[in-house]
Amino acid sequence: MILMFKKHKIALILAMGGKGIRFGANIPKQLHYLAGKKIYLHTLEAFLKTNFFDEIILVCHKDTIEEIQNDVKAWPSIKIVEGGETRQLSVYNGLKNTSADIVVIHDAVRPFVTEDIIIRNLEAVLKYNAVNTTIKVTDTIAIVEHGKITSIPNRDNCIRGQTPQTFSRKLILQAHELALKNNLFNSSDDCNLIIKAGFDVYTVEGSEENIKITNQLDVFLAEQIIYARCQKSLENKPQSLEKKTFVVIGATGGIGKAICSQLEIEKAIVIPISRTTSPFSVDIKNYEQLKNTLQNIYEKYGKLDGLINSAGFLLAKPLAYMEKEEIDHTIDVNLKGLIYACKHAKIKNNGHIINIASSSFNRGRKETGVYSSTKAAVVNFTQALAEEFSHLKINVITPQRTNTPMRLKNFPNEDVKELLSPEKIAQTVINLLKDQNTTGSIIEVRRDEA
């Protein structure tokens, strides 16, 4: 059946013209960041990786077109179309800009659509011409008029509609034009237009995870879905790291030491770098020294299979009392040294860069603001570098508070039972090094709950 729908010209219309009024933010919700990436880019990439689509049309609010053009410049075939005053009119604009046989219409703020859902839509549309993605209702549904419940329908006959909704383009265009002729301009659902035009709509199974991000609570739920998916994708990777070569910067610290130990268990060749390691001891704040060290490593070992930046410096101190040297040292170790290493390390195609940041990247806290700001910068830099160095797999790990000597020195009264173990971070690094698909991602590591 998949081969059958590949014979047809298929277009994706991503509806992203909303202003995000219900979201309660000063930017449209589709442009809000989720795990370090704009929500609509998560959604777009879910469709791009299927390679099913001949045309992709993003229907955007006019005020966001320039920003979105810049976001998707790596995909020059994507067409950007200005939306209308309502969702219905926006989709209609998209329909007028495609000549495809089949049109898949999807909410840009449903980032967890799966390939299985897309395939079910495409297979079904060949048979039925109009398809809606749905899931079963678990709550009781009540019909209300003027504040009074008038009826409670049988729950077995009720479903919850999602997207994608998939149609023969000829049919959905006919339904839209009929709606406009009948002065209907504000339907929130394309299937509704099909039904009003006198045609049938059939259903395919969706997913509870295929949520629409409408409010801040949805963002929290989305973050949990991303975390769960990420952990699942990184588990039990079968690839071997034996005899592969990795540089670990910050190798004598709590996290770096744990990473080196785990790599040795994997029978990898580990090249530790810190101020005290031998034969490659270096002050990572010193640009020329680090550059020369990485060149020496290249001359001895050849190109690396990966670079892990785990060096870090934390000083919990109010900004008013921080000396200039302390501010500079925090920035130089946590950010500048990491950037220097990424610039000068020579890494094989499809090799890895893993940067260790912190869960504090998404919210600065008093007395650690300089530290948190460098970790936020590391996350941003990693994502940018993943786009720039597309021949590598580049990711950033953001662990929760971790049981390291540096942490305990700054917060001596913390209960170590409440802290993440360095070994769990090290295992996440190993899993990432065995993964050949993940790049540009923020990988959160959490403490196991008792």
Secondary structure, 3 states (H helix, E strand, C coil): CHHHHCCCCEEEEEEECCCCCCCCCCCCHHHCEECCEEHHHHHHHHHHCCCCCCEEEEEECHHHHHHHHHHCCCCCCCEEEECCCCHHHHHHHHHCCCCCCEEEEEECCCCCCCHHHHHHHHHHHHHHCEEEEEEECCCCCCEEECCEEEECCCHHHCEEEEEEEEEEHHHHHHHHHHHHHCCCCCCCCHHHHHHHCCCCCEEEECCCCCCCCCCHHHHHHHHHHHHHHHHHHHCCCCCCCCCCEEEEECCCCHHHHHHHHHHHHCCCEEEEEECCCCCCECCCCCHHHHHHHHHHHHHHHCCEEEEEECCCCCCCCCHHHCCHHHHHHHHHHHHHHHHHHHHHCCEEEEEEEEEECCHHHHCCCCCCHHHHHHHHHHHHHHHHHHHHCCCCEEEEEEECCECCHHHHHHCCCCCHHHCECHHHHHHHHHHHHCCCCCCCCEEEECCCCC
